[in-house]
Protein backbone atom coordinates (compact mmCIF):
# COMPACT_ATOMS: atom_id res chain seq x y z
CA UNK A 1 0.00 0.00 0.00
CA UNK A 2 1.25 3.44 -0.88
CA UNK A 3 -0.25 6.86 -0.30
CA UNK A 4 1.27 9.72 -2.26
CA UNK A 5 0.19 13.16 -1.11
CA UNK A 6 0.74 16.25 -3.22
CA UNK A 7 -0.48 19.80 -3.72
CA UNK A 8 1.00 21.46 -0.69
CA UNK A 9 2.88 24.72 -0.80
CA UNK A 10 3.30 28.12 0.70
CA UNK A 11 0.40 30.56 0.59
CA UNK A 12 -0.66 33.74 2.30
CA UNK A 13 -3.49 33.77 4.80
CA UNK A 14 -6.80 33.72 2.97
CA UNK A 15 -5.41 31.68 0.12
CA UNK A 16 -6.42 28.26 -1.15
CA UNK A 17 -4.79 24.93 -1.91
CA UNK A 18 -6.04 21.61 -3.19
CA UNK A 19 -4.32 18.54 -1.83
CA UNK A 20 -4.39 15.19 -3.60
CA UNK A 21 -3.69 11.71 -2.32
CA UNK A 22 -3.17 8.94 -4.84
CA UNK A 23 -3.62 5.52 -3.26
CA UNK A 24 -2.19 2.31 -4.62
CA UNK A 25 -2.40 -1.19 -3.29
CA UNK A 26 -5.89 -0.66 -1.92
CA UNK A 27 -9.26 0.36 -3.29
CA UNK A 28 -10.63 3.48 -1.65
CA UNK A 29 -14.23 3.20 -2.78
CA UNK A 30 -15.12 0.86 0.07
CA UNK A 31 -12.93 2.49 2.70
CA UNK A 32 -13.47 5.42 4.99
CA UNK A 33 -10.65 7.77 4.08
CA UNK A 34 -9.36 10.78 5.92
CA UNK A 35 -6.89 13.62 5.93
CA UNK A 36 -4.66 14.18 8.93
CA UNK A 37 -2.12 16.84 9.78
CA UNK A 38 0.92 17.08 11.97
CA UNK A 39 2.76 20.07 13.37
CA UNK A 40 6.24 19.99 14.93
CA UNK A 41 6.18 18.28 18.28
CA UNK A 42 2.62 17.07 17.84
CA UNK A 43 1.12 13.81 16.70
CA UNK A 44 -0.98 13.42 13.62
CA UNK A 45 -4.55 14.57 14.14
CA UNK A 46 -7.67 14.00 12.11
CA UNK A 47 -8.79 16.89 9.94
CA UNK A 48 -11.56 15.46 7.76
CA UNK A 49 -13.16 12.10 7.05
CA UNK A 50 -15.22 10.72 4.16
CA UNK A 51 -17.26 7.59 4.79
CA UNK A 52 -17.48 5.20 1.87
CA UNK A 53 -20.94 3.79 2.60
CA UNK A 54 -22.88 7.05 2.37
CA UNK A 55 -20.29 9.67 1.41
CA UNK A 56 -20.96 11.47 4.67
CA UNK A 57 -18.23 13.78 5.87
CA UNK A 58 -16.78 14.94 9.16
CA UNK A 59 -14.59 17.96 9.80
CA UNK A 60 -12.92 19.22 12.90
CA UNK A 61 -14.43 22.46 14.09
CA UNK A 62 -11.48 24.62 13.11
CA UNK A 63 -11.80 23.75 9.40
CA UNK A 64 -15.58 23.50 9.02
CA UNK A 65 -16.80 25.66 6.18
CA UNK A 66 -13.28 26.09 4.82
CA UNK A 67 -12.11 22.58 3.89
CA UNK A 68 -13.86 20.01 1.70
CA UNK A 69 -12.91 16.34 1.38
CA UNK A 70 -13.85 14.51 -1.80
CA UNK A 71 -12.76 11.43 -3.69
CA UNK A 72 -12.55 10.07 -7.19
CA UNK A 73 -13.05 6.32 -7.07
CA UNK A 74 -12.01 5.87 -10.69
CA UNK A 75 -8.67 7.55 -9.97
CA UNK A 76 -8.39 5.98 -6.50
CA UNK A 77 -7.61 9.46 -5.24
CA UNK A 78 -8.90 11.63 -2.42
CA UNK A 79 -8.73 15.39 -2.27
CA UNK A 80 -8.80 18.14 0.29
CA UNK A 81 -9.87 21.54 -0.97
CA UNK A 82 -8.68 24.15 1.49
CA UNK A 83 -9.89 27.74 1.35
CA UNK A 84 -9.55 30.77 3.61
CA UNK A 85 -6.33 29.29 4.92
CA UNK A 86 -5.00 30.49 8.26
CA UNK A 87 -1.48 30.39 9.72
CA UNK A 88 -2.69 27.76 12.19
CA UNK A 89 -3.37 25.44 9.25
CA UNK A 90 0.38 25.18 8.73
CA UNK A 91 1.30 21.49 8.99
CA UNK A 92 2.28 18.41 7.08
CA UNK A 93 -0.88 16.84 5.66
CA UNK A 94 -1.31 13.10 5.25
CA UNK A 95 -4.05 10.82 4.02
CA UNK A 96 -4.90 7.40 5.36
CA UNK A 97 -7.85 5.26 6.22
CA UNK A 98 -9.93 6.05 9.27
CA UNK A 99 -8.99 4.60 11.64
CA UNK A 100 -5.51 4.88 10.18
CA UNK A 101 -3.44 1.89 9.21
CA UNK A 102 0.00 2.39 10.72
CA UNK A 103 1.68 0.86 7.72
CA UNK A 104 -0.03 3.09 5.18
CA UNK A 105 1.36 6.53 6.02
CA UNK A 106 2.90 8.37 3.11
CA UNK A 107 5.43 11.18 3.23
CA UNK A 108 2.78 13.84 3.45
CA UNK A 109 2.70 17.26 1.84
CA UNK A 110 3.76 20.46 3.56
CA UNK A 111 1.32 23.33 3.82
CA UNK A 112 2.67 26.64 5.04
CA UNK A 113 0.38 29.63 5.54
CA UNK A 114 1.98 33.00 6.17
CA UNK A 115 0.22 35.86 7.90
N, C-alpha and C positions, 0 to 999 in steps of 0.2 A: 504494500500500500504506500502510495506517495501523494502528499498534498503539496501543491506548488502555488504559493500565494504571490500575487503581483499587484501592481497598481499604486503602491505607496509613493510617498514623496514629501516634499516640503511645500506647504501652502501658508498663506496668511489667514488669520482668523476671519471667519466668514466664508472661506472658500469651500470647495467641494473636491472630493476624490471618489473614484469608484474602484474598489478592490475586487479582485478575481481570485478564485481558488479552483484550480484544475485538479481533479481527483483521478487517480489511476489505481487499479488494483481492487476497487470496490465500486459498487453501483449506488449512486446517491439517491436514486428516486425512491427507494424504500427505507431510507435512513433519515433520522432527524439530524440535521446538520446545523452547525453553529459557528459563529465568529467569536473569538476570544482576543483579549489584548493583555499585554504585559508591559509594565513600566519598571525601570531599574529598582531593584530591591524588593519588588513585589512579585507574587505569583500570577499566573495567568488567570484572568477572570472572564466570565461569560459576558458578552456584549449583546448578542442577538441569536435567536434560535428559530429554525423553520422546521415544523413537523411535517413528515412525509405524508401521513395518512389524511390530513385535511388542509395542508398548507397553512395552518395557523402559525402565527408568529408571536414571539416574545422579545421584548427589548428591556434593557435596564432603564431605570427612570431617567438617567442623565442623557440618554440618547434618543428617547422617545420623541417622535415628530421630526427628527433630524436624520436618522439612519433608516435604511430600508434593506432588508435581506431578501434576496430572491435566488432562484436557481434555474438552470437550464438542464433538464434531464438528458436531452439529446447530446449536449456537450459535456455532461458529467461535471458541471461547473457551478459553483455558487458565487454570489456576488454580494457586496455590501456597498450600497450607495450612501455616501456620507456628505451631508450638506451642513451649512452653518457651522463649520468646524470651529472648535474652541481649543485654546492651548492645552487644556486638560485632556483633550483627546489624543495628545501625543503619546505614542506607544508603539510597540511592535504588535502587529495584528496577525493572528493565526486562524486557520479554520480546522475543524475537526468534527467528529460526531458529537452528539450530546446524549448521554455522558461521553466525555472524550475517551478515546482509546490511546493509552500511553504510547503505544508504538507508532501512532499515525501522525505525530506532530511534524509539520514541515519547518522550513527555516523562517517563515513569517515574512512580513513586509513592513518596513518602517514608515510610520506616519509622523510627521513633525509639523506642528501648527505653531506659527509664530504670532505674537501679539502685535 
